[in-house]
Amino acid sequence: KTLRELEATWATLELGKEEHARTRLTFLKALDELIVTLEDNQVQLQTLASSKYVAHLMTDVLNWQRHLELAYQVLALWCEVQRSWSHLESIFAGSGTDDICQQLPEDYNRF
């Protein structure tokens, strides 16, 4: 039952997107909710894996654990990059960018 619920959850789950106001780049939104769901599902799988009645499903449980761990790592990294980019964007594209452009021309152009 738990594995079917996990499959149903992840089959219908969609990443929310929003457009950055100034750059019009696409950002992921509501990642905190997704990470909470991911963590809850990981706990459910750990509980299921420790059950003495799951031997015939252990391969599926282990596959789900690997997939959710990978998803967690990717989302955590994505959040970090998105947060860092937002901070840098306010420095390089916000008010006072002329100073930044003069002081760090290569970095400004790369950004």
C-alpha distances in whole Angstrom, upper triangle without the diagonal:
4,6,5,6,9,10,11,12,14,15,17,18,22,25,27,31,34,38,40,43,46,45,42,40,36,34,31,30,27,26,26,23,21,22,21,17,17,18,16,13,15,15,11,12,15,13,10,13,15,13,15,13,11,15,14,11,14,15,12,12,16,16,14,16,19,18,18,21,23,22,23,26,27,26,28,31,31,31,34,36,36,37,40,41,41,43,46,46,47,50,51,51,51,55,57,56,60,60,57,58,61,60,57,58,56,53,53,54,51,48
4,5,5,6,9,10,10,12,14,16,16,20,22,25,29,32,35,37,40,43,42,40,37,34,32,28,27,25,23,23,20,18,18,17,14,14,15,12,9,11,11,8,8,11,10,8,11,13,12,15,13,11,14,14,11,13,14,11,10,13,14,11,13,16,16,14,17,20,19,19,23,24,23,25,28,28,28,31,33,33,34,36,38,38,40,42,43,44,47,47,47,48,52,54,53,56,57,53,55,58,57,54,55,53,49,50,51,47,45
4,5,5,6,9,10,11,12,14,15,19,21,24,28,31,34,37,40,42,41,39,36,32,30,27,27,24,23,23,20,18,18,18,14,14,15,13,10,11,13,9,8,12,12,9,11,14,13,16,14,11,14,13,9,11,12,8,8,11,11,8,11,14,13,13,16,18,17,18,21,22,22,24,26,26,27,30,32,32,33,36,37,37,39,41,42,43,46,46,46,47,51,53,52,55,56,52,53,57,55,52,53,51,48,49,49,46,44
4,5,5,6,9,10,10,12,14,18,21,23,27,30,34,36,39,42,41,38,36,32,30,27,27,24,23,24,21,19,20,19,15,15,17,15,12,14,15,12,12,16,15,13,15,18,17,19,16,14,16,15,12,14,14,11,11,15,14,11,14,17,15,15,18,20,18,20,23,24,23,25,28,28,28,31,33,32,34,37,37,38,40,42,42,44,47,47,47,48,51,54,52,56,56,53,54,58,57,54,54,52,49,49,50,47,45
4,5,5,6,9,10,11,12,16,19,21,25,28,32,34,37,40,39,36,34,30,28,25,24,22,21,21,18,16,17,16,12,13,15,12,10,13,14,11,11,15,14,13,15,18,17,20,18,16,19,18,14,16,17,13,13,16,15,12,14,17,15,14,18,19,17,19,22,22,21,24,26,26,26,29,31,30,32,35,35,35,38,40,40,42,44,45,45,45,49,51,50,54,54,51,52,56,55,52,53,51,48,48,48,45,43
4,5,5,6,8,10,11,14,16,19,23,26,30,32,35,37,36,34,31,28,26,22,22,20,18,18,16,13,14,14,10,10,12,10,7,10,12,9,9,13,13,12,14,17,17,20,18,15,18,17,14,15,15,11,10,13,12,9,11,14,12,10,14,15,14,15,18,19,18,20,23,23,23,26,28,27,29,32,32,33,35,37,37,39,41,42,42,43,46,49,47,51,51,48,49,53,52,49,49,47,44,45,45,42,40
4,5,5,6,9,10,13,16,19,22,26,29,32,35,37,36,33,31,27,26,22,22,21,19,20,18,15,16,16,13,12,15,14,11,13,15,13,12,16,17,15,16,20,19,22,20,17,19,18,14,15,15,11,11,14,12,9,12,14,12,11,15,16,14,16,19,19,19,22,24,23,24,27,28,28,30,32,33,33,36,38,38,40,42,43,42,43,47,49,48,51,52,49,49,53,52,49,49,47,44,45,45,42,40
4,6,5,6,9,12,15,18,21,25,28,31,34,37,35,33,30,27,25,22,22,20,19,20,17,15,17,17,13,13,16,15,12,15,17,14,15,18,19,17,19,22,22,24,22,19,22,20,17,19,18,15,15,17,16,13,16,17,15,14,18,19,16,18,21,21,20,23,25,24,25,28,29,28,30,33,33,33,36,38,38,39,42,43,42,43,47,49,48,51,52,49,50,53,53,50,50,48,45,45,45,42,40
4,6,6,6,10,13,15,19,22,26,28,31,34,33,30,28,24,22,19,18,16,15,16,13,11,13,13,9,10,13,12,10,13,15,13,14,17,18,17,19,22,22,25,23,20,23,22,19,20,19,16,15,17,16,12,15,16,14,12,16,17,14,15,19,18,17,20,22,21,21,25,26,25,27,30,30,30,33,35,35,36,39,40,39,40,43,46,45,48,49,46,47,50,50,47,47,45,42,42,43,40,38
4,5,5,8,11,14,17,21,24,26,30,32,31,28,26,22,20,17,17,16,14,16,13,10,12,13,10,9,13,13,10,12,15,14,14,17,19,17,19,22,23,25,24,21,23,22,18,19,18,15,14,16,14,11,13,14,11,10,14,14,11,13,16,15,14,18,20,19,19,23,24,23,25,28,28,28,31,33,32,34,37,37,37,38,42,44,43,46,47,44,44,48,47,44,45,43,40,40,40,37,35
4,6,9,12,15,18,21,24,27,30,33,31,29,26,22,22,18,19,18,17,19,16,13,16,17,13,13,17,16,14,16,19,17,17,20,22,20,21,25,25,28,25,23,25,23,19,21,19,16,16,18,15,13,16,17,13,13,17,16,14,16,19,18,17,21,22,21,22,25,26,25,27,30,30,30,33,35,34,36,39,39,38,40,43,46,44,47,48,45,46,49,49,46,46,44,41,41,41,38,36
4,6,10,12,16,19,22,25,28,31,30,27,25,21,20,17,17,16,16,17,15,12,15,16,13,14,17,16,15,18,20,18,19,22,23,22,24,27,27,30,28,25,28,26,23,24,23,19,19,21,19,16,18,19,16,15,19,18,15,17,20,19,17,21,23,21,21,25,26,24,26,29,29,29,32,34,33,35,38,38,37,38,41,44,43,46,47,44,45,49,48,45,45,44,41,41,40,38,36
4,7,9,13,16,20,22,25,28,27,24,22,18,17,13,13,12,12,14,11,9,12,13,10,11,15,14,13,16,18,17,18,21,22,22,23,26,27,30,29,26,28,27,23,24,23,20,19,21,18,15,17,18,15,13,16,16,13,14,17,16,14,17,19,17,18,21,22,21,23,26,25,25,28,30,29,31,34,35,34,35,38,41,39,43,44,41,42,45,45,42,42,41,38,37,37,35,32
4,6,9,13,16,19,22,25,23,20,18,15,14,10,11,10,11,13,11,9,13,14,12,13,16,17,16,18,21,21,21,24,26,25,27,30,30,33,32,29,31,30,27,27,26,22,22,23,21,18,19,20,16,15,18,17,13,15,17,15,13,17,18,15,16,20,20,18,20,23,23,23,26,28,26,28,31,31,30,31,35,38,36,40,41,38,39,42,42,39,39,38,35,34,34,32,29
4,6,10,13,16,19,21,20,18,15,12,10,7,7,8,8,11,10,8,11,13,12,13,16,17,17,18,21,22,22,25,26,26,28,30,32,35,34,31,33,32,29,28,27,24,24,24,22,19,20,20,16,15,17,16,12,13,15,13,11,14,15,12,13,16,16,14,17,20,19,19,22,24,23,25,28,28,27,28,31,34,33,36,37,34,35,39,38,35,36,34,31,31,31,28,26
4,7,11,13,16,19,18,15,14,10,8,6,5,6,8,11,10,9,13,15,14,15,18,19,19,21,24,24,25,27,29,29,31,33,34,38,37,34,36,36,32,32,31,28,27,28,25,22,23,23,20,18,20,19,15,16,18,15,13,15,17,13,13,17,17,14,16,19,18,17,21,23,21,23,26,26,25,26,29,32,31,34,35,33,34,37,37,34,35,34,31,30,30,28,25
4,7,10,13,15,14,12,10,6,6,5,5,8,10,13,13,13,15,18,17,18,21,22,22,24,27,27,28,30,32,32,34,36,38,41,40,37,39,39,35,35,33,30,30,30,28,25,26,25,22,21,22,21,17,18,19,16,14,16,17,13,13,16,15,12,15,18,16,15,19,20,18,20,23,23,22,23,26,29,28,31,33,30,30,34,34,32,32,31,28,27,27,25,22
4,7,9,12,12,9,8,6,5,6,6,10,12,15,15,15,18,20,20,21,24,25,26,27,30,30,31,33,35,36,37,39,41,44,44,41,43,42,39,38,37,34,33,34,31,29,29,29,25,24,25,24,20,21,22,19,16,18,18,15,14,17,16,12,14,17,15,13,17,19,16,18,21,21,19,20,23,26,25,28,30,28,28,32,32,30,30,29,26,25,25,24,21
4,6,9,8,5,6,5,6,9,10,13,15,18,19,19,21,23,24,24,27,28,29,30,33,34,34,36,39,39,40,43,44,48,47,44,46,45,42,41,40,37,36,36,34,31,32,31,28,27,28,26,23,23,23,20,18,20,19,16,15,18,16,13,14,17,14,12,16,17,14,16,19,18,16,17,20,23,22,25,27,25,25,29,30,27,27,27,24,22,22,21,18
4,6,6,5,5,6,7,10,11,14,15,18,20,20,21,24,25,25,27,30,30,31,34,35,36,37,40,40,41,44,46,49,49,46,48,47,43,43,41,39,38,38,35,33,33,32,29,28,28,27,24,24,24,21,19,20,19,15,15,16,15,11,12,14,11,9,13,14,11,12,15,15,13,13,17,20,18,22,24,21,22,26,26,24,24,24,21,19,20,19,16
4,6,6,8,10,10,13,14,17,19,21,22,23,25,27,28,29,31,33,33,35,37,38,39,41,43,44,45,47,49,52,52,49,51,51,47,46,45,42,42,41,39,37,37,36,33,31,32,30,27,27,27,25,22,23,22,19,18,20,18,14,15,17,14,11,14,15,12,12,15,15,12,12,15,18,18,21,23,21,22,25,26,25,24,25,22,20,21,21,17
4,6,8,11,12,16,16,20,21,23,25,26,27,29,31,31,33,35,36,37,39,41,41,43,45,46,47,49,51,55,54,51,53,53,49,48,47,44,44,43,41,39,38,37,35,33,33,32,29,29,28,26,24,24,23,20,19,20,18,15,15,16,13,11,13,13,9,10,13,12,9,10,12,15,14,17,20,18,18,22,23,21,21,22,19,16,17,18,14
4,5,9,11,14,16,20,20,23,25,25,26,29,30,30,32,34,35,36,38,40,40,42,44,45,45,48,50,53,53,50,51,51,47,46,45,42,42,41,39,37,37,35,33,32,32,29,27,27,26,23,22,23,21,18,18,19,16,13,15,15,12,11,14,13,9,11,14,12,9,11,15,17,15,18,20,18,18,22,23,21,20,20,18,15,15,15,12
4,7,9,13,14,18,19,22,23,23,25,28,28,28,31,33,33,34,37,38,38,40,43,43,44,47,48,52,51,48,50,49,45,45,43,40,40,40,37,35,35,34,31,30,31,28,26,26,26,23,21,23,21,18,18,19,17,14,16,17,14,13,16,16,12,14,17,16,13,15,18,21,19,22,24,22,22,25,26,24,23,23,21,19,18,18,15
4,6,10,12,16,17,20,22,21,22,25,26,26,28,30,31,31,34,35,36,37,40,40,41,44,45,49,48,45,46,46,42,42,40,37,37,36,34,32,32,31,28,27,27,25,22,23,23,19,18,19,18,14,15,16,14,11,14,15,11,11,15,14,12,14,17,15,14,16,19,22,19,22,24,22,22,25,26,23,23,22,20,18,18,16,14
4,7,9,13,14,17,18,17,19,22,22,22,25,27,27,28,31,32,32,34,37,37,38,40,42,45,45,41,43,43,39,38,37,34,34,33,31,29,29,28,25,24,24,22,19,20,20,17,15,17,16,12,13,15,13,10,13,15,12,12,16,16,14,16,19,18,17,18,22,25,23,26,28,25,25,29,29,26,26,25,22,21,21,19,16
4,6,10,10,13,15,14,16,19,19,19,22,24,24,25,28,29,30,31,34,34,35,38,39,43,42,39,41,41,37,36,35,32,32,31,29,27,27,26,23,21,22,20,17,17,18,15,12,14,14,10,10,12,11,7,10,12,10,10,14,15,13,15,18,18,17,18,22,24,23,26,27,25,25,29,29,26,26,25,22,21,22,20,17
4,7,7,10,12,11,12,15,16,16,18,20,21,22,24,26,26,28,30,31,32,34,36,39,39,36,38,37,34,33,32,29,28,28,26,23,23,23,20,18,19,17,14,14,15,12,10,12,12,9,8,12,11,8,11,14,13,12,16,17,16,18,21,21,20,21,25,27,26,29,31,28,28,32,32,29,29,28,25,24,25,23,20
4,5,8,9,9,11,14,14,15,17,19,20,21,24,25,26,28,29,30,31,34,35,39,38,36,38,38,34,34,33,30,29,29,27,24,24,24,21,19,20,19,16,15,17,15,11,13,14,11,10,13,13,10,11,15,14,13,16,18,17,18,22,22,21,22,25,28,27,31,32,29,30,34,33,31,31,31,27,26,27,25,22
4,5,6,7,9,10,11,13,15,16,17,19,21,22,23,25,27,28,29,31,33,36,36,33,36,36,32,32,31,28,27,27,26,23,22,23,20,18,19,19,15,14,16,15,11,13,15,12,10,14,15,13,13,17,17,16,18,21,20,21,24,25,24,24,28,31,30,34,34,32,33,37,36,34,34,34,30,30,31,29,25
4,5,5,6,9,10,10,12,14,15,16,18,20,21,22,24,25,27,29,30,34,34,31,33,34,30,29,28,26,24,24,23,20,19,20,17,15,15,15,12,11,13,11,8,9,11,9,8,11,13,11,12,15,16,15,18,20,20,21,24,25,25,25,28,31,30,34,34,31,33,36,35,33,34,32,29,29,30,27,24
4,5,5,6,9,10,10,12,14,15,17,18,20,21,23,24,26,27,29,33,33,30,33,33,30,29,29,26,24,24,24,20,19,20,18,15,16,16,13,11,13,13,10,10,13,12,9,12,15,13,13,16,18,17,19,21,22,22,25,27,26,26,30,32,31,35,35,32,34,38,36,34,35,34,31,31,32,30,27
4,5,5,6,9,10,11,12,14,16,17,18,20,21,23,24,26,28,31,31,29,31,32,28,28,28,25,23,24,23,19,19,20,18,15,16,17,14,12,15,15,12,13,16,14,12,16,18,16,16,20,21,20,22,25,25,25,28,30,29,29,32,35,34,38,39,36,38,41,40,37,39,38,34,34,35,33,30
4,5,5,6,9,10,11,12,14,15,16,18,20,21,22,25,26,30,29,27,29,29,25,25,25,22,20,21,19,16,16,17,14,11,13,14,10,9,13,12,9,11,14,13,11,15,17,15,16,20,20,20,22,25,25,26,29,30,30,30,33,36,35,39,39,36,37,41,40,37,38,37,33,33,34,32,29
4,5,5,6,8,10,10,12,14,15,16,18,20,21,23,25,28,28,26,28,29,25,24,24,21,19,19,19,15,14,15,14,10,11,12,9,7,10,11,8,8,12,12,10,13,16,15,15,18,20,20,22,24,25,26,28,30,30,30,33,36,35,38,38,35,37,40,39,36,37,36,32,33,34,31,29
4,5,5,6,9,10,11,12,14,15,17,18,20,21,23,27,27,25,27,28,25,24,24,22,19,20,20,16,15,17,16,12,13,15,12,10,13,14,11,12,15,15,14,16,19,18,18,21,23,23,24,27,28,28,31,32,32,33,36,38,37,41,41,38,40,43,42,39,41,39,36,36,37,35,32
4,5,5,6,9,10,11,12,14,15,16,18,20,21,25,25,22,25,25,22,21,22,19,17,18,17,14,13,16,14,10,12,14,11,10,14,15,12,13,17,16,16,19,21,20,21,24,25,25,27,29,30,31,33,35,34,35,38,40,40,43,43,40,42,45,44,41,43,41,38,38,39,36,33
4,5,5,6,9,10,11,12,14,15,16,19,20,24,24,21,23,24,20,19,19,17,14,15,14,11,10,12,10,7,9,11,8,7,11,12,10,11,15,15,14,17,19,19,20,23,24,24,26,28,29,30,33,34,34,35,38,40,39,43,43,40,41,44,43,40,41,40,36,37,38,35,32
4,5,5,6,9,10,11,12,14,15,17,19,22,23,20,23,24,21,19,20,18,15,15,16,12,11,13,12,8,9,12,10,8,11,13,12,12,15,16,15,17,20,20,21,23,25,25,27,29,30,31,33,35,35,36,39,41,40,44,43,40,42,45,43,41,42,41,37,38,39,36,34
4,5,5,6,9,10,11,12,14,16,17,21,21,19,22,23,19,19,20,17,14,16,16,13,12,15,14,10,12,15,13,11,15,17,15,15,19,20,19,21,24,23,24,26,28,28,30,32,33,34,36,38,38,38,42,44,43,47,47,44,45,48,47,44,46,44,41,41,42,39,37
4,5,5,6,9,10,10,12,14,16,19,19,16,19,20,16,16,16,14,11,13,13,9,9,12,11,8,10,13,12,11,14,16,15,16,19,20,19,22,24,24,25,28,29,29,31,34,34,36,38,39,39,40,43,45,44,48,48,45,46,49,48,45,46,44,41,42,43,40,37
4,5,5,6,9,10,10,12,15,18,18,16,18,19,16,14,15,13,10,11,12,9,7,10,10,7,8,11,11,10,13,15,14,15,18,19,19,21,23,24,25,27,29,29,31,33,34,36,37,39,39,40,43,45,44,48,47,44,46,49,47,44,45,43,40,41,42,39,37
4,5,5,6,9,10,11,13,16,17,15,18,20,17,15,17,15,12,13,14,12,10,13,14,11,11,15,15,13,16,18,17,17,21,22,21,23,26,26,27,29,31,32,33,35,36,38,39,41,42,42,45,47,46,50,49,46,48,51,49,46,48,46,43,44,45,42,39
4,5,5,6,9,10,11,15,15,13,16,17,14,13,15,13,10,12,14,11,10,14,14,11,13,16,16,15,18,20,19,20,23,24,24,26,28,29,29,32,34,34,35,38,39,40,42,43,44,44,48,50,49,52,52,49,51,54,52,49,51,49,45,46,47,44,42
4,5,5,6,9,10,13,13,11,13,14,11,10,12,10,6,8,10,8,7,10,11,10,11,14,14,14,17,19,19,20,23,24,24,26,28,29,30,32,34,34,36,38,39,41,42,44,44,45,48,50,49,53,52,49,50,54,52,49,50,48,45,46,46,43,41
4,5,5,6,9,12,13,11,13,16,13,11,13,12,9,9,12,10,8,11,13,12,12,15,16,15,17,20,20,20,23,25,25,26,29,30,30,32,34,35,36,38,40,41,43,44,45,46,49,51,50,53,53,49,51,54,52,49,51,48,45,46,47,44,42
4,5,5,7,10,11,10,13,15,13,12,15,14,10,12,15,13,11,15,16,15,15,19,19,18,21,23,23,23,26,28,27,29,32,32,33,35,37,38,39,41,42,44,46,47,48,48,51,53,52,56,55,52,54,57,55,52,54,52,48,49,50,47,45
4,5,5,9,9,7,10,12,9,9,12,11,8,10,13,11,11,14,16,14,16,19,19,19,22,24,24,24,27,29,29,31,33,34,34,37,38,39,41,43,44,45,47,48,49,50,53,55,54,57,57,54,55,58,56,54,55,53,50,51,51,48,46
4,5,8,9,7,8,11,9,7,10,10,7,8,11,11,9,13,15,14,15,18,19,19,21,23,24,24,27,28,29,30,33,34,35,36,38,39,41,43,44,46,47,48,49,50,53,55,54,57,57,53,55,58,56,53,54,52,49,50,51,47,46
4,6,9,8,10,13,12,10,13,14,10,11,15,14,13,16,18,17,17,21,22,21,23,26,26,26,29,31,31,32,35,36,36,38,40,41,42,45,46,47,49,50,51,52,55,57,56,59,59,55,57,60,58,55,56,54,51,52,53,50,48
4,5,6,8,11,11,10,14,14,11,13,16,16,15,18,20,19,20,23,24,24,26,28,29,29,32,33,33,35,38,38,39,41,43,44,45,47,49,50,52,53,54,54,58,60,58,62,62,58,60,63,61,58,59,57,54,55,56,53,51
4,6,7,10,11,10,14,15,13,15,18,18,17,20,22,22,23,26,27,27,29,31,32,32,35,36,37,38,41,42,42,44,46,47,49,51,52,53,55,56,57,58,61,63,62,65,65,61,63,66,64,61,62,60,57,58,59,55,54
4,6,8,9,10,13,14,12,15,17,17,17,20,22,22,23,26,27,27,29,31,32,33,35,37,37,39,41,42,43,45,47,47,49,51,52,54,56,57,57,58,62,63,62,66,65,62,63,66,65,62,63,60,57,59,59,56,54
4,6,5,6,10,10,9,11,14,14,14,17,18,19,20,23,23,24,26,28,29,30,32,33,34,36,38,39,40,42,44,45,46,48,49,51,53,54,54,55,59,61,59,63,62,59,60,63,62,59,60,57,54,55,56,52,51
4,5,5,8,10,10,11,14,15,15,17,19,20,21,23,25,25,27,29,30,31,33,35,36,37,39,40,42,43,45,46,48,50,51,53,54,55,56,57,60,62,61,64,64,60,61,64,63,59,60,58,55,56,57,53,52
4,6,8,9,10,12,13,14,16,18,19,20,22,24,25,26,28,30,31,32,34,35,36,38,40,41,42,44,45,47,49,50,51,53,55,55,56,57,61,63,61,64,64,61,62,65,63,60,61,58,55,57,57,53,52
4,6,5,6,9,10,11,12,14,16,17,18,20,21,22,25,26,27,28,30,31,33,35,36,37,39,41,42,43,45,47,47,49,51,52,52,54,57,59,57,61,61,57,58,61,60,57,57,55,52,53,53,50,48
4,5,5,6,8,10,10,12,14,15,16,18,20,21,22,24,25,27,29,30,31,33,35,36,37,39,40,42,43,45,46,48,50,50,51,52,56,58,56,59,59,55,57,59,58,55,55,53,50,51,52,48,47
4,5,5,6,9,10,11,12,14,15,17,18,20,21,23,24,26,27,28,30,32,33,34,36,38,39,40,42,43,44,47,48,49,49,51,55,56,54,58,58,54,55,58,56,53,54,51,48,50,49,46,45
4,5,5,6,9,10,11,12,14,15,16,18,20,21,22,24,26,27,28,30,32,32,34,36,37,38,41,42,43,45,47,47,47,49,53,54,53,56,56,53,53,56,55,52,52,50,47,48,48,45,43
4,5,5,6,9,10,11,12,14,15,16,18,20,21,22,24,25,27,28,30,31,32,34,36,37,39,40,41,43,45,46,46,48,51,53,51,55,55,51,52,55,54,51,51,49,46,47,47,44,43
4,5,5,6,9,10,10,12,14,15,17,18,20,21,23,24,26,27,29,30,31,33,34,36,38,39,40,42,44,44,45,47,50,52,50,53,53,50,51,54,52,49,49,47,44,45,46,42,41
4,5,5,6,9,10,11,12,14,15,17,18,20,21,22,24,26,27,28,30,32,33,34,36,37,38,41,42,43,43,45,49,50,48,52,52,48,49,52,50,47,48,45,42,44,43,40,39
4,5,5,6,8,10,10,12,14,15,16,18,20,21,22,24,26,26,28,30,31,32,34,36,37,39,41,41,42,43,47,48,47,50,50,47,48,51,49,46,47,44,41,43,43,39,38
4,6,5,6,9,10,10,12,14,15,16,18,20,21,22,24,25,27,28,30,31,33,34,36,38,39,40,41,42,46,47,46,49,49,45,46,49,48,45,46,43,40,41,42,38,37
4,6,5,6,9,10,11,12,14,15,17,18,20,21,23,24,26,27,28,30,32,33,34,36,38,38,39,41,44,46,44,47,47,43,44,47,46,42,43,41,38,39,39,36,35
4,5,5,6,9,10,11,12,14,15,16,18,20,21,22,24,26,27,28,30,31,32,35,36,37,37,39,42,44,42,45,46,42,43,46,45,41,42,39,37,38,38,34,33
4,5,5,6,9,10,10,12,14,15,16,18,20,21,22,24,25,26,28,30,31,33,35,35,36,37,41,43,41,44,44,41,42,45,44,40,41,39,36,37,37,34,32
4,5,5,6,9,10,10,12,14,15,17,18,20,21,23,24,26,27,29,30,32,33,34,35,36,40,41,40,43,43,39,40,43,42,39,40,37,34,36,36,33,31
4,5,5,6,9,10,11,12,14,15,17,18,20,21,22,24,26,27,28,30,32,32,33,35,38,40,38,41,41,37,38,41,40,36,37,35,32,33,33,30,28
4,5,5,6,8,10,10,12,14,15,16,18,20,21,22,24,25,26,29,30,31,31,33,36,38,36,40,40,36,37,40,39,36,37,34,31,32,32,29,27
4,6,5,6,9,10,10,12,14,15,16,18,20,21,23,24,25,27,29,30,31,32,35,37,35,39,39,35,36,40,38,35,36,34,31,32,32,29,27
4,6,5,6,8,10,11,12,14,15,17,18,20,21,23,24,26,27,28,29,31,34,35,34,37,37,33,34,37,35,32,34,31,28,29,30,27,25
4,6,5,6,9,10,10,12,14,15,16,18,20,21,22,24,26,26,27,29,32,34,32,35,35,31,32,35,34,31,32,29,26,27,28,24,23
4,5,5,6,9,10,10,12,14,15,16,18,20,20,23,24,25,26,27,30,32,31,34,34,31,32,35,34,31,32,30,26,27,28,25,23
4,5,5,6,9,10,11,12,14,15,17,18,20,22,23,24,25,26,30,31,30,33,33,29,31,34,32,29,31,29,25,26,27,24,22
4,5,5,6,8,10,11,12,14,15,16,18,20,21,22,23,25,28,29,28,31,30,27,28,31,29,26,28,26,22,23,24,21,19
4,5,5,6,8,10,10,12,14,15,16,18,20,20,21,23,26,28,26,29,29,26,27,30,29,26,27,25,22,22,23,20,18
4,6,5,6,8,10,11,12,14,15,17,19,20,20,21,25,26,25,29,29,25,27,30,29,26,27,26,22,23,24,21,18
4,6,5,6,8,10,11,12,14,16,17,18,19,20,24,25,24,27,26,23,25,28,26,23,25,23,20,21,22,19,17
4,5,5,6,9,10,10,12,14,15,16,17,19,22,23,21,25,25,21,22,25,24,21,22,20,17,18,19,16,13
4,6,5,6,9,10,10,12,14,15,15,17,20,22,20,24,24,21,22,26,24,22,23,21,18,18,19,17,14
4,5,5,6,9,10,11,13,14,15,16,19,21,20,23,23,20,22,25,24,21,23,22,18,18,20,18,15
4,5,5,6,8,10,11,12,14,15,18,19,17,21,20,17,19,22,20,18,19,19,15,15,17,15,12
4,5,5,6,9,10,10,11,13,16,18,16,19,19,16,17,20,19,17,18,17,13,13,15,13,9
4,5,5,6,9,10,10,11,14,16,15,19,19,16,18,21,20,18,19,19,16,15,17,15,12
4,5,5,7,9,10,10,13,14,14,17,17,14,16,19,18,16,18,18,14,14,17,15,12
4,5,5,6,8,9,12,13,11,15,14,11,13,16,15,13,14,14,11,10,13,12,8
4,5,5,5,7,11,12,10,14,14,12,13,16,16,14,15,15,12,10,12,12,8
4,6,5,5,8,10,9,13,13,11,13,16,16,15,16,17,14,12,15,15,11
4,6,6,8,8,7,11,10,8,10,13,12,11,13,14,11,10,13,13,10
4,6,8,8,6,9,10,7,8,11,11,10,10,12,9,6,9,10,7
4,7,8,6,9,11,9,10,13,14,13,13,14,12,9,11,12,9
4,6,6,10,11,10,11,14,15,15,15,17,15,12,15,16,13
4,6,8,10,10,12,14,15,15,16,19,17,14,16,18,15
4,5,6,7,9,11,12,13,14,17,15,12,15,18,15
4,5,5,6,9,10,10,11,13,12,9,12,14,12
4,5,5,6,9,10,10,13,13,10,12,15,14
4,5,5,6,8,10,13,12,10,13,16,15
4,5,5,6,7,10,9,7,10,12,11
4,6,5,5,8,8,6,8,11,11
4,6,6,9,10,9,11,14,14
4,6,9,9,9,12,14,14
4,6,5,6,9,10,11
4,6,5,6,9,10
4,5,5,6,9
4,5,5,6
4,6,5
4,5
4
